[in-house]
Amino acid sequence: MKYLILIHSNPQPWGHPTAEYLPEHQALPEDQRARLNKDFEDGFAEVIERGELVHAEALGAPTTARLFRWKEGDRIVTDGPYAESKEHFAGFFLIDVETQERAEQIAALFSGPGETVELRPVMAGGPED
């Protein structure tokens, strides 16, 4: 089963890994930040070793986004993201795992102070998937 892990974040300034740029993460004691980073690195190494990682990409700064919409019969292209947005997509990871429980274990690796992680199954054949 394939799942997409979407990383939502809004660091100022924009950079990767996003956690390093978030005030919530920066406010943690150094030993706690080091432990969180090690837990992630160890867990992600396991994902790679098990062949569960299909693809991953970090996304550029949200100020470089372009939105394409349809309005009054015409396509309109504007700078993105949404002006009122407080979170933006920072990147994504596509994984292929045996169970939803395993997908949730992997998604938990990516969640940290100041970030939101979204886990979604990839549709294989139709809306019921």
C-alpha positions in Angstrom: 0.0 0.0 0.0 1.4 3.4 -0.9 1.0 6.4 1.3 2.0 10.0 0.9 3.5 11.8 3.9 3.0 15.6 3.5 5.1 17.9 5.6 3.3 21.2 6.5 5.5 23.9 7.9 6.1 27.7 7.9 9.7 28.4 9.0 11.0 31.9 8.7 13.4 31.9 6.9 12.4 29.0 4.7 15.0 26.2 4.7 15.4 22.5 5.0 15.3 20.6 7.2 12.3 22.8 8.2 12.6 21.9 11.9 15.9 23.7 12.2 14.2 26.9 11.2 11.2 26.7 13.5 11.1 28.6 16.8 9.4 25.7 18.6 12.3 23.3 17.7 15.0 26.0 18.3 13.6 26.5 21.8 14.2 22.9 22.9 17.3 22.1 24.9 20.2 21.0 22.7 20.2 17.5 24.1 16.5 17.1 23.3 17.0 18.4 19.7 19.9 16.0 19.3 17.8 13.1 20.5 14.9 14.0 18.1 17.3 14.3 15.2 18.9 10.9 16.0 15.5 9.2 16.4 14.6 10.5 13.0 17.9 9.6 11.4 17.8 6.0 12.8 14.1 5.6 11.9 14.5 6.9 8.4 17.6 4.7 7.9 15.3 1.7 8.7 12.7 2.9 6.2 15.4 3.0 3.5 16.9 -0.4 4.6 13.4 -2.0 4.4 12.9 -0.6 0.9 9.8 1.3 2.0 10.9 4.7 0.6 9.6 5.2 -3.0 10.5 8.9 -3.5 11.0 12.1 -1.5 11.4 15.8 -2.3 11.9 19.0 -0.4 9.9 21.9 -1.8 11.2 25.3 -2.5 10.1 28.4 -0.7 6.4 29.0 -0.8 7.0 32.5 -2.2 8.0 30.8 -5.4 4.7 29.0 -5.8 2.2 29.9 -8.6 -1.5 29.2 -8.3 -3.6 28.3 -11.3 -7.3 28.9 -11.0 -10.3 29.2 -13.2 -12.4 32.4 -12.9 -15.2 33.8 -15.1 -14.3 31.5 -18.0 -10.5 32.2 -17.9 -7.4 30.7 -16.3 -5.8 33.0 -13.8 -2.3 32.6 -12.6 -1.2 34.3 -9.4 1.7 34.2 -7.0 1.2 31.6 -4.3 0.6 30.2 -1.8 -2.7 31.4 -0.4 -2.2 34.8 1.2 -3.9 33.8 4.4 -2.0 30.6 4.7 0.0 30.0 7.9 1.3 26.6 6.9 2.8 25.5 3.6 4.0 22.2 2.1 7.6 21.8 2.9 8.1 18.5 1.2 6.7 15.0 0.7 7.7 11.3 1.1 6.1 8.5 -0.9 6.3 5.2 0.9 5.2 1.7 0.1 4.4 -0.4 3.2 2.4 -3.5 4.2 0.0 -1.9 6.6 -1.5 1.5 7.6 0.0 0.9 11.1 3.5 0.9 9.5 2.7 4.0 7.5 1.6 5.7 10.7 4.9 4.7 12.4 6.9 6.2 9.6 4.7 9.4 9.5 5.3 9.8 13.3 9.1 10.1 12.5 8.4 13.3 10.6 6.3 15.1 13.2 8.0 17.5 15.6 7.6 20.7 17.4 6.0 23.4 15.2 5.2 21.0 12.3 2.2 19.2 11.0 2.5 15.9 9.1 -0.4 14.6 7.0 -0.6 10.9 6.0 -2.7 9.9 3.0 -3.2 6.7 1.2 -2.5 6.9 -2.6 -5.6 6.0 -4.6 -4.8 2.8 -6.6 -8.0 2.2 -8.5 -10.8 4.5 -7.5 -12.3 6.8 -4.9 -13.0 3.9 -2.5 -9.3 3.2 -2.1 
